Amino acid sequence: MDKESFAQWKENLVTMEIMGIIKETRESHREAIIGHAAVGESIQAARAAGNIEALDFLLNIQYEDQA
């Protein structure tokens, strides 16, 4: 994918909607970590933290020149 196509994809309304859903999901996982940590559920908190890392990867995707 070239840089222009990537930029168009990032600005596409569907992409923007999906990124919004991912942001909401990330926030839900962040809140879950707080809840799990408060009641001593470290395994569930760790899972939520891992999910946040994956969601952050998607949210922070950038164009990389393949040249």
N, C-alpha and C positions, 0 to 999 in steps of 0.2 A: 504494500500500500504506500503510495507516495504521500508527502507531507500535506498537500492540498486536500486529498481525499480523507486523510485522517482528521484534518481540521473540520471538514464538512460533516464527518461522522460525529465528532464531538459536539457540534452545534445543532445537530439534527434533533427535532422535537422528541422523537421516540427515545433517542439516546439520553437526552436530558431528563426525561421522565424516569427512565430506568435508573439513572444516577441518583435521582431524588429518592427513589424507593430504596436503593442501596444505602443512602445516607440515613434514612429513617430506620432501616434494619440495624445499621451500625449503632445508632443511638439506643435502640432497644437492647442490644447486646451489652452496651456500656452500662446501662441501668441494671441489667441482669447481673453483671459482675458485682456491682455494689450490693445488690440483694443477696447474692450467693455468699459473698465474703462476710456479710453481716451475720449470717446464720451458720458459718463455718463449712460451707459446701465448696471446698477448694477445687474439686474435680470439675464441677459445673462452671466455676469461675474461670478455670483454665481453658475450658472448651470455648467459653464466650470470648476470652481474650484471643484465642486462635482464630475464631471467626472474624473478630475485628481486624486482625492482621490481614486476612484474606480480602476483606471488604476494602480496607485501606489501599491495598495493592490495586484493586479495580478503580477506586476513586482517583488514584494518583497516576494512572496510566498516561504516559507521554509518548510522543512520537520519537522514534530513534532512527536516525539515518542509517540505512543498511550499506552504505558505500564504504 
